[in-house]
Amino acid sequence: MTDTPSLPASDPAHGVGVSVKGTPPAAGHLGVVTLTLMTTALFLTLRNMPMMAETGLQMVFFNLITVFAFLVPIALVSAELATARPRNGVFHWVEEAFGTRWGLVAVWLQWVQSLFGITSILSYVAASLAYAFEPRLAGSRDFIVAVILIVYWTAIPQFRLGLTCGRTQRLGAASIRERR
């Protein structure tokens, strides 16, 4: 009986961060399930639900166009950069191509996009929940701003501790294991 050794998860021939069959992804690398859930979250965010409900089944067609015209090419470019560059991440990729200044600009633009994107999602969640319990609060800017600030200031201490020791990661990992 001959044993075929399994390749390490970070073997350059198979892509950094890609889990080889039978081998769990190395610490700090994304597995297939995590990557699939992250991609699905692009479409199934709360921010998109009102537009998707209004558009109806046509939205499936638009989502398919988005997958093949945007997500697949971006995934291929990211996979190529991740396997070709020893230091992964947008900052390092842009820094290597255009210099430190543009690397910082790229990361700053990502941060700003996330800041405004999460704020809009939180305002939608706050208004929707308020409407379910007290419809007058759904139109109150003060209530919505208060919810956004409370969520941000509650999340900051947890993120400062790091995701490896956070309760949120353990709960998320437990819920994924239960589904399998």
Helices and strands as residue ranges (DSSP letters): H 32-43, G 46-48, H 49-55, H 58-66, I 67-71, H 72-84, H 90-98, H 100-133, G 135-139, H 141-161, G 163-165, H 167-179
